[in-house]
Amino acid sequence: MRAPTPEEAKQERILLQGLSFDAFIWIGYFIVALQTGMLTLIAECVKGGVTIGLTTISVILLRRINRDRMQHYDFGTGKVEQAISLLSALAVICAATFISFEIVERLREIGHEAAGAHHANFLALAIVSVDLVVDIALCINLSRSAHGLVSPVFTAEHRARIGHLVISGVVLLGLTIAQFTTGAVSAWADILASAGLALFLVWLAIGIVKGALPDLLDRTLSEELQLHINRALIAHFDRYEQLGRVRSRQAGSRYMVDIELGFSPSMTMAEVAGHLAAIQQDLERDLPGSHVVLVPKVAS
């Protein structure tokens, strides 16, 4: 087990802070949603519950990755990280679906409800305002920490937090209108704010899926990155006698490189190991965060 770098430790602290704030604010949402029965607040409770659960999984996974506790994955943890992102997207879509069904039910009830039935209160506005301030502060910290080799888990949390910030703004707008209006206007403000929340969740989920699927399907490295591999092989062409299979793919933020090199039968294992080390050093220097596997064989 290795100790996390200062950047990794900082990223973990920020996610833990966000998780703590989310759990505290969710309790407030839940209490006020029970009191008011507002669809917007109920939707926030559903979304918040999904967010807390997935963030907890992300924090646990990120801590294990940063401490090299997942060595049993031979080709790195990129696919695991992207699978978590895909799970996040699925959960977000489920939350959006639930909210959409609730919107349909509220639309059916508008004409049969008493005036001011879905009226907000100042406590709800206060909780949403605090949530908005917390989201702004966390987004700033996440942006400042998103440098160097960043795990897809951290990137997914960063994007989700930005989405959470936008949603909080929509919810605050809807609750403000509902607070200072009555009857159908108040009910429509509640429904439209919830609809905006549901649409944004769907958009967020689509973005996560687009980012995760290519890596899960073994996306090959771009031509620019392939050039680094070719340059390293050319720079050390005198160290090996035969070039075999060259495979590369991207898994999250990591580059997986697998190369077969043929050496003369007269070479000792120590000489072969020295040549391989020199080539691997250049590849890992030019491809930060890469996982390089050089397979020696007897040249034919």
Salt bridges, closest charged atoms under 4 A:
GLU8 OE2 - ARG2 NH2 3.06
GLU12 OE1 - ARG63 NH1 3.43
GLU12 OE2 - ARG67 NH1 2.76
ASP22 OD2 - ARG161 NH2 2.69
GLU44 OE1 - LYS47 NZ 3.64
ASP68 OD2 - ARG2 NE 3.26
GLU81 OE2 - ARG254 NH1 2.96
GLU105 OE2 - ARG108 NH1 3.22
GLU113 OE2 - HIS118 NE2 3.23
ASP135 OD1 - ARG161 NH1 2.90
ASP135 OD2 - HIS164 ND1 2.65
ASP190 OD2 - ARG106 NH1 3.75
ASP215 OD1 - ARG219 NH2 2.81
ASP218 OD1 - LYS79 NZ 3.05
ASP218 OD1 - ARG249 NH1 3.61
ASP258 OD2 - ARG245 NH2 3.64
ASP258 OD2 - ARG247 NH2 2.96
GLU260 OE2 - ARG245 NH2 3.39
GLU260 OE1 - LYS297 NZ 3.70
ASP282 OD2 - HIS236 NE2 2.56
ASP282 OD1 - ARG285 NH1 3.53
ASP286 OD1 - ARG285 NE 3.06
